[in-house]
Amino acid sequence: LTPAPGCCVKKLTGLVAATFTPLTAEGEINLSVIGPYIDYLIEKQNVKSVFINGTTGEGCSLTVDERKQLAAAWCQHGKGKLEQVIVHVGCMSIKDSQELARHAASIGADGIAVISPSFFKPINADALRLFIKEVSAFAPDLPMYYYHIPSMTGVALDAADVLNGIEQMIPSFQGVKYTGTDLRDLGQCVCYSQSHNWSVMFGVDEQLLGALVLGVHGAVGSTYNYLGRIVNQMLAAFDNGSLYFYYYYLCSAGFDVSVNKQVMSEVSGLAMGPPRLPLLPCPVSKAQAIAQKIKDFSQGH
């Protein structure tokens, strides 16, 4: 008998670092940082899964070849160390997304994710489901996740509408990375996913508490690169009915990619480099001040 789709897939749960893309001062990808980056996440932050080439990783500002190189490096260096490497393959061109999906399967990625195209936008959920299906067809054995981030794509479709019936079109579909603030829609995604054993991963770091109450299975975010250990403590505190740890976290998150990238450099000691234009670098003094607050708080916890 052929196993049912998804029966042997390890469910994506817990904290997942939405990784930064290390760049040189000249703006070229710096693959030499990936190995030490993985060791830092595991040893210092207790974060063992990653989501690469997404928003935090400036994926849409990278070329297809750069994204392939990064995905290959993360899979190569993460083998035997990381639990899951999820590769974001979303592009404006479906052909580029399909090629990135094919490549992710060839290098041993654990899953792929895709955002909605945002220049020519899908007019309804049917169109977006079809786009996701055609991308998934190039990596049919890899778990597929829909990356819902309306603040960046401008696609205002409810994620729950996109999920409705998608399992009939995409047997490998395994869940959603929900980066939005509509808790009604999020709750509907959680309810729909329960019967399919899908993962609903929340992507707005500073609103994680509200999502946990609704029953999400984990979180994907940029701050878990350097606050992973603290947030893992908060998750344990939440499970035990304590909300104490959330006070600091809710006050400290919410930075944009440029700030987060520089803060990561300051906290970890790894050279993340500048963001790529049109993003502008964060002033080092600002990042250092934030990093000092994080270090002071970490010492007490």
Phi, psi and chi 1 to 4 in degrees:
 res  aa     phi    psi   chi1   chi2   chi3   chi4
   1 LEU       -  144.9  -65.0  176.1      -      -
   2 THR   -83.3  128.4  -59.3      -      -      -
   3 PRO   -59.8  147.2  -20.6   31.6      -      -
   4 ALA   -65.1  143.9      -      -      -      -
   5 PRO   -54.3  131.9  -24.9   34.3      -      -
   6 GLY    86.1   -4.6      -      -      -      -
   7 CYS   -69.6  -27.6   72.4      -      -      -
   8 CYS  -106.3    9.6  -59.1      -      -      -
   9 VAL   -84.1  131.7  173.1      -      -      -
  10 LYS   -73.5  123.0 -177.3  176.6 -179.3 -179.5
  11 LYS   -67.3  135.7 -172.6  169.7 -177.8  176.8
  12 LEU   -80.1  118.1 -173.2   62.9      -      -
  13 THR  -142.9  172.9   60.7      -      -      -
  14 GLY    72.8 -157.2      -      -      -      -
  15 LEU   -87.6  135.0  -69.7 -172.6      -      -
  16 VAL  -126.5  125.6  178.8      -      -      -
  17 ALA   -79.9  121.6      -      -      -      -
  18 ALA   -80.2  104.2      -      -      -      -
  19 THR   -79.0  151.2   58.3      -      -      -
  20 PHE   -81.9  156.1  -58.5   97.2      -      -
  21 THR   -99.2  110.9  -67.3      -      -      -
  22 PRO   -65.3  130.1  -18.5   31.9      -      -
  23 LEU  -123.3  151.1  -62.6  179.8      -      -
  24 THR   -76.3  171.9   66.3      -      -      -
  25 ALA   -61.0  -24.2      -      -      -      -
  26 GLU   -87.2   -2.1  -65.6   73.5   32.6      -
  27 GLY    89.9   14.7      -      -      -      -
  28 GLU   -97.1  150.3  -58.5  -60.5  -36.7      -
  29 ILE   -63.7  141.9   57.9  172.4      -      -
  30 ASN  -117.8   86.8 -172.9   -0.5      -      -
  31 LEU   -68.8  -18.4  -60.6  179.0      -      -
  32 SER   -66.0  -17.0   67.2      -      -      -
  33 VAL   -83.1  -19.6  176.4      -      -      -
  34 ILE   -60.9  -45.7  -56.8  -59.9      -      -
  35 GLY   -58.4  -55.3      -      -      -      -
  36 PRO   -61.8  -32.1  -24.0   33.5      -      -
  37 TYR   -61.2  -46.9 -166.8  164.5      -      -
  38 ILE   -61.4  -44.9  -69.4  170.4      -      -
  39 ASP   -61.5  -39.6  -67.8  -21.4      -      -
  40 TYR   -63.3  -46.5  172.9   81.6      -      -
  41 LEU   -58.9  -44.4  -71.2  175.0      -      -
  42 ILE   -73.4  -49.3  -64.1  170.7      -      -
  43 GLU   -80.1  -36.0  -63.5  169.0    9.8      -
  44 LYS   -99.2  -30.3  -58.9  -63.4 -175.7 -179.2
  45 GLN  -113.7   -7.2  -59.7  -59.1  -26.5      -
  46 ASN    54.7   40.6 -166.2   27.9      -      -
  47 VAL  -115.2  122.8  173.0      -      -      -
  48 LYS  -121.0    8.9  -60.2  176.6 -178.3  178.2
  49 SER  -133.1  149.3  -67.4      -      -      -
  50 VAL  -134.8  153.1  -65.1      -      -      -
  51 PHE  -123.2  108.7 -175.4   96.7      -      -
  52 ILE  -107.5  155.5   69.3  168.3      -      -
  53 ASN    62.7   28.0  -67.6  -18.3      -      -
  54 GLY   -92.2 -150.3      -      -      -      -
  55 THR   -64.5  -49.9  -56.2      -      -      -
  56 THR   -59.4  -35.7  -60.7      -      -      -
  57 GLY   -83.1    5.8      -      -      -      -
  58 GLU    56.3   35.7  -56.5  171.0   75.2      -
  59 GLY   -55.4  -39.1      -      -      -      -
  60 CYS   -76.1   -5.6  -70.7      -      -      -
  61 SER   -99.7    1.6  -66.8      -      -      -
  62 LEU  -103.7  155.8  -56.2  172.9      -      -
  63 THR   -77.4  163.5   67.3      -      -      -
  64 VAL   -59.4  -41.9  168.7      -      -      -
  65 ASP   -64.6  -41.1 -176.8   62.3      -      -
  66 GLU   -62.4  -40.9  -73.9  174.9  -33.1      -
  67 ARG   -65.3  -36.8  -69.6  170.0   69.8  165.6
  68 LYS   -64.8  -45.3  -74.2 -177.7  177.7 -179.5
  69 GLN   -60.4  -43.0  -69.5 -176.5   57.9      -
  70 LEU   -65.7  -45.2  -74.8  158.5      -      -
  71 ALA   -60.6  -43.4      -      -      -      -
  72 ALA   -63.1  -40.9      -      -      -      -
  73 ALA   -65.8  -42.7      -      -      -      -
  74 TRP   -64.4  -42.0  -82.5   98.8      -      -
  75 CYS   -68.8  -40.1  -72.8      -      -      -
  76 GLN   -65.5  -52.6  175.9 -172.2  -10.3      -
  77 HIS   -74.3  -24.4  -68.9  -71.2      -      -
  78 GLY   -86.7  -10.5      -      -      -      -
  79 LYS   -59.6  125.4 -172.9  174.0 -177.5  179.8
  80 GLY    81.0   -3.5      -      -      -      -
  81 LYS  -118.1  -53.6  -67.0 -177.0  176.4 -179.1
  82 LEU   -83.4  146.7  -67.5  170.6      -      -
  83 GLU   -78.4  -42.9  -68.0 -179.0   -6.2      -
  84 GLN  -145.7  137.2  -64.3 -149.1   42.5      -
  85 VAL  -117.0  109.5  176.9      -      -      -
  86 ILE  -101.0  125.8  -52.1  -60.4      -      -
  87 VAL  -104.8  121.1 -179.8      -      -      -
  88 HIS   -78.7  128.3  172.5 -117.0      -      -
  89 VAL  -119.6    8.7  -58.6      -      -      -
  90 GLY   -66.7  136.6      -      -      -      -
  91 CYS  -144.8  169.9  -61.0      -      -      -
  92 MET   -70.1  -33.0  -65.3  -56.9   99.3      -
  93 SER   -96.0  126.6  164.8      -      -      -
  94 ILE   -62.7  -31.2 -168.5  170.5      -      -
  95 LYS   -65.1  -41.1  -67.0  -64.0 -174.9 -178.4
  96 ASP   -65.0  -42.1  -72.0  -14.9      -      -
  97 SER   -62.7  -41.2  -70.3      -      -      -
  98 GLN   -64.6  -40.7  -70.7  169.6  -26.4      -
  99 GLU   -65.9  -39.8  173.7   57.1   22.3      -
 100 LEU   -67.9  -35.4  -72.9  171.4      -      -
 101 ALA   -65.3  -45.4      -      -      -      -
 102 ARG   -59.4  -43.4 -177.6 -155.6   61.9   76.1
 103 HIS   -65.6  -41.5  178.1  -99.1      -      -
 104 ALA   -59.2  -40.2      -      -      -      -
 105 ALA   -65.5  -36.4      -      -      -      -
 106 SER   -72.7  -22.4   74.1      -      -      -
 107 ILE  -101.6    2.5   59.6  174.2      -      -
 108 GLY    87.6   25.5      -      -      -      -
 109 ALA   -62.6  156.9      -      -      -      -
 110 ASP   -93.1  -10.3  -61.8  -71.6      -      -
 111 GLY   179.1  166.2      -      -      -      -
 112 ILE  -131.2  156.6   55.1  175.8      -      -
 113 ALA  -136.1  155.6      -      -      -      -
 114 VAL  -144.7  134.8   63.2      -      -      -
 115 ILE   -89.7  166.9   55.9  169.4      -      -
 116 SER   -73.3  142.7  169.0      -      -      -
 117 PRO   -57.1  147.0  -22.1   32.9      -      -
 118 SER  -125.6   -0.4   56.8      -      -      -
 119 PHE   -92.9  -68.1 -171.1   82.9      -      -
 120 PHE   -87.2  107.7  -67.5  112.5      -      -
 121 LYS   -92.1  146.1  -61.8  177.2  176.1   62.9
 122 PRO   -63.9  136.9   22.4  -32.3      -      -
 123 ILE   -82.6  -16.8   62.0  171.6      -      -
 124 ASN  -156.9  176.1   53.8   34.5      -      -
 125 ALA   -64.3  -33.3      -      -      -      -
 126 ASP   -59.5  -43.4  -70.3  -22.5      -      -
 127 ALA   -65.4  -40.0      -      -      -      -
 128 LEU   -70.2  -40.8 -177.2   48.2      -      -
 129 ARG   -59.4  -40.0  -82.9 -166.0  -62.8  -90.3
 130 LEU   -65.0  -40.4 -174.2   57.5      -      -
 131 PHE   -60.1  -48.3  179.4   87.7      -      -
 132 ILE   -61.3  -40.9  -60.6  170.0      -      -
 133 LYS   -60.0  -46.2  173.5 -171.6  175.3 -176.9
 134 GLU   -68.5  -27.8  -67.3  -58.4  -42.5      -
 135 VAL   -74.3  -45.6  173.6      -      -      -
 136 SER   -59.7  -29.4  179.1      -      -      -
 137 ALA   -60.9  -21.0      -      -      -      -
 138 PHE   -89.3   -3.2  -81.1   68.8      -      -
 139 ALA  -147.0   62.3      -      -      -      -
 140 PRO   -64.9  -19.7   24.5  -34.7      -      -
 141 ASP   -95.0   -3.8  -64.3  -34.2      -      -
 142 LEU   -94.0  138.2  -81.0 -173.2      -      -
 143 PRO   -56.8  134.4  -25.8   35.2      -      -
 144 MET  -111.0  134.5  165.3   62.7   86.1      -
 145 TYR  -122.3  137.2  -58.6   89.5      -      -
 146 TYR   -86.3  128.1  166.1   48.7      -      -
 147 TYR   -99.4  104.2 -179.4    6.6      -      -
 148 HIS   -95.3  111.4 -179.6   69.8      -      -
 149 ILE  -146.3   72.5 -177.5  165.8      -      -
 150 PRO   -62.6  -24.7   20.8  -32.6      -      -
 151 SER   -64.9  -25.7   63.9      -      -      -
 152 MET  -100.3  -37.3  -61.4  -62.2  -74.7      -
 153 THR   -85.6  -25.1   63.3      -      -      -
 154 GLY    74.4    9.4      -      -      -      -
 155 VAL   -92.0  111.8  175.2      -      -      -
 156 ALA   -92.8   13.8      -      -      -      -
 157 LEU   -65.5  141.4  -58.4  171.8      -      -
 158 ASP   -66.6  134.3  -77.9   -5.9      -      -
 159 ALA   -62.6  -34.5      -      -      -      -
 160 ALA   -61.1  -34.7      -      -      -      -
 161 ASP   -68.2  -35.3  -70.5  -18.7      -      -
 162 VAL   -67.8  -38.5  178.1      -      -      -
 163 LEU   -71.2  -28.0  -61.4 -167.8      -      -
 164 ASN   -60.4  109.3 -173.4   23.2      -      -
 165 GLY    82.5    2.7      -      -      -      -
 166 ILE   -66.6  -25.6 -160.7  168.6      -      -
 167 GLU   -65.6  -22.5   70.3  -80.0    0.4      -
 168 GLN   -76.2  -23.4  -61.0  170.7   20.5      -
 169 MET   -96.3  -32.3  -59.4  174.0   64.1      -
 170 ILE  -130.8   92.6  -50.8  171.9      -      -
 171 PRO   -58.9  -25.9  -23.8   34.1      -      -
 172 SER   -87.8    2.9   60.9      -      -      -
 173 PHE   -65.2  134.1 -167.9   80.4      -      -
 174 GLN  -130.8    3.2  -72.4  -64.0  -49.3      -
 175 GLY   147.4 -164.3      -      -      -      -
 176 VAL  -139.9  138.4   57.4      -      -      -
 177 LYS   -95.1  107.8  177.5 -178.1 -175.0  -75.2
 178 TYR  -100.0  100.2 -166.0  101.1      -      -
 179 THR  -108.7   78.3  -53.7      -      -      -
 180 GLY  -156.6  170.7      -      -      -      -
 181 THR  -114.6    8.4   56.5      -      -      -
 182 ASP   -86.3   96.3 -174.9  -18.2      -      -
 183 LEU   -70.2  -24.4  -63.8 -174.7      -      -
 184 ARG   -63.8  -49.4  173.8 -161.6   57.5   80.4
 185 ASP   -63.5  -42.3 -175.8   33.9      -      -
 186 LEU   -59.6  -45.5  174.0   62.5      -      -
 187 GLY   -60.5  -37.7      -      -      -      -
 188 GLN   -67.0  -36.4  -70.0 -179.8  -17.0      -
 189 CYS   -63.5  -42.2  -71.0      -      -      -
 190 VAL   -61.7  -45.9  171.4      -      -      -
 191 CYS   -62.3  -45.0  -71.9      -      -      -
 192 TYR   -66.6  -34.3 -169.0   82.5      -      -
 193 SER   -75.3  -22.8  -62.9      -      -      -
 194 GLN   -58.6  -43.5  -73.7  175.2  -18.2      -
 195 SER   -73.8  -13.4   61.7      -      -      -
 196 HIS  -105.8   -3.2  -58.3  -72.3      -      -
 197 ASN    58.7   35.5 -162.0   32.6      -      -
 198 TRP   -82.4  165.7  -67.2  -17.1      -      -
 199 SER  -100.2  131.2  -62.5      -      -      -
 200 VAL  -111.8  109.8  178.1      -      -      -
 201 MET  -107.7  128.2  -53.0  -64.9  -71.5      -
 202 PHE   -90.3  143.3 -165.3   58.6      -      -
 203 GLY  -121.7    8.0      -      -      -      -
 204 VAL  -107.3   95.8 -176.3      -      -      -
 205 ASP   -53.8  -44.7  -59.9   13.6      -      -
 206 GLU   -74.8   -5.6   60.0  -89.3   29.2      -
 207 GLN  -117.4   23.8  -65.1 -170.9   12.6      -
 208 LEU   -60.3  -36.1  178.3   55.9      -      -
 209 LEU   -56.8  -48.0  174.7   57.8      -      -
 210 GLY   -61.6  -35.8      -      -      -      -
 211 ALA   -71.4  -37.6      -      -      -      -
 212 LEU   -61.8  -39.2  -71.2  172.3      -      -
 213 VAL   -60.7  -34.5  171.9      -      -      -
 214 LEU   -79.9  -10.6  -72.8  176.0      -      -
 215 GLY   101.3   22.4      -      -      -      -
 216 VAL   -63.2  159.0  -61.3      -      -      -
 217 HIS   -95.2   -6.6  -54.5  100.7      -      -
 218 GLY   168.7 -166.6      -      -      -      -
 219 ALA  -147.5  143.6      -      -      -      -
 220 VAL  -118.7  121.1 -178.8      -      -      -
 221 GLY  -162.4  163.4      -      -      -      -
 222 SER   -74.2  -36.6   56.3      -      -      -
 223 THR   -70.0  -16.4   62.4      -      -      -
 224 TYR   -72.7  -10.4  -48.9  139.2      -      -
 225 ASN   -64.0  -36.4  -75.4  -79.4      -      -
 226 TYR  -125.0   -4.8   54.0   83.2      -      -
 227 LEU  -119.4   14.7  -74.2  174.0      -      -
 228 GLY   -58.1  -44.6      -      -      -      -
 229 ARG   -62.4  -42.7 -174.6  179.5   65.8   82.5
 230 ILE   -66.5  -43.7  -66.6  174.4      -      -
 231 VAL   -67.9  -34.8  179.4      -      -      -
 232 ASN   -61.1  -37.6  -87.6  -43.2      -      -
 233 GLN   -64.6  -38.1  -69.7  177.5    2.8      -
 234 MET   -67.1  -38.1  -68.6 -167.8  -64.3      -
 235 LEU   -63.1  -40.3  -66.7  178.3      -      -
 236 ALA   -65.7  -39.4      -      -      -      -
 237 ALA   -64.3  -39.7      -      -      -      -
 238 PHE   -62.7  -43.9  176.9   81.9      -      -
 239 ASP   -61.1  -29.3  -71.7  -19.4      -      -
 240 ASN   -92.2    3.7  -67.8  -31.8      -      -
 241 GLY    87.1   11.8      -      -      -      -
 242 SER  -106.8  135.6  171.5      -      -      -
 243 LEU  -110.9   10.2  -57.0 -177.2      -      -
 244 TYR   -55.7  -46.7  168.0   73.4      -      -
 245 PHE   -65.1  -22.1  -80.8  115.3      -      -
 246 TYR   -69.4  -22.9  -79.4   93.5      -      -
 247 TYR   -57.6  -51.4  175.2   76.6      -      -
 248 TYR   -66.1  -44.4  172.4   78.5      -      -
 249 TYR   -62.6  -43.0 -174.3   59.2      -      -
 250 LEU   -65.4  -25.7  -69.3  172.4      -      -
 251 CYS   -86.8  -14.7  -66.9      -      -      -
 252 SER  -106.1  -16.4   66.6      -      -      -
 253 ALA   -88.9 -177.6      -      -      -      -
 254 GLY    98.1   14.0      -      -      -      -
 255 PHE   -81.8  155.7  -54.4  132.5      -      -
 256 ASP   -82.0  178.3   62.5   22.1      -      -
 257 VAL   -60.3  -42.7  170.9      -      -      -
 258 SER   -62.4  -43.9  -62.6      -      -      -
 259 VAL   -66.1  -48.6  174.8      -      -      -
 260 ASN   -58.1  -39.2  -95.0  -40.1      -      -
 261 LYS   -65.7  -42.6 -166.3  171.0 -167.6 -179.7
 262 GLN   -71.0  -36.4 -172.0   61.4   42.4      -
 263 VAL   -62.7  -41.3  169.6      -      -      -
 264 MET   -58.2  -43.2  175.2   61.7  174.6      -
 265 SER   -60.3  -43.4  -66.4      -      -      -
 266 GLU   -69.8  -41.8  -61.3  -62.8  -27.5      -
 267 VAL   -74.9  -43.2  173.5      -      -      -
 268 SER   -86.7  -25.5   68.9      -      -      -
 269 GLY    82.0    1.3      -      -      -      -
 270 LEU   -88.5  142.4  -61.2  169.8      -      -
 271 ALA   -84.8   95.2      -      -      -      -
 272 MET   -77.4  -24.3  -66.8  -67.1  110.3      -
 273 GLY    77.5 -175.7      -      -      -      -
 274 PRO   -80.2  164.1   32.8  -37.5      -      -
 275 PRO   -75.2  168.4   30.8  -35.5      -      -
 276 ARG   -95.7  140.2 -178.0  166.3  -76.0 -178.4
 277 LEU   -54.6  142.3  -72.3  169.4      -      -
 278 PRO   -86.6    2.5   32.5  -37.7      -      -
 279 LEU   -70.0  143.6  -62.8 -180.0      -      -
 280 LEU  -106.4  147.8  -64.0  175.8      -      -
 281 PRO   -63.6  149.5  -19.7   31.9      -      -
 282 CYS   -80.3  137.9  164.7      -      -      -
 283 PRO   -56.2  132.6  -25.3   34.9      -      -
 284 VAL   -59.7  -38.6  173.3      -      -      -
 285 SER   -61.7  -37.7   59.0      -      -      -
 286 LYS   -64.9  -46.2  178.7  178.5  179.6  179.1
 287 ALA   -65.0  -38.8      -      -      -      -
 288 GLN   -63.9  -38.2  -72.0  175.8  -22.5      -
 289 ALA   -65.2  -41.2      -      -      -      -
 290 ILE   -66.4  -43.8  -63.9  168.5      -      -
 291 ALA   -61.7  -37.0      -      -      -      -
 292 GLN   -65.5  -40.0 -172.5   59.0   52.1      -
 293 LYS   -62.9  -40.3  -69.0 -179.6 -179.8  178.8
 294 ILE   -65.6  -42.6  -68.5  171.1      -      -
 295 LYS   -65.0  -40.5  -70.1  177.2 -178.7  177.0
 296 ASP   -62.8  -42.4  -69.4  -15.9      -      -
 297 PHE   -68.3  -40.4 -176.6   80.8      -      -
 298 SER   -63.0  -35.4  -62.2      -      -      -
 299 GLN   -63.7  -25.9  -70.2  174.4   -4.2      -
 300 GLY   -91.4   -2.8      -      -      -      -
 301 HIS  -137.2      -  -61.3   85.4      -      -
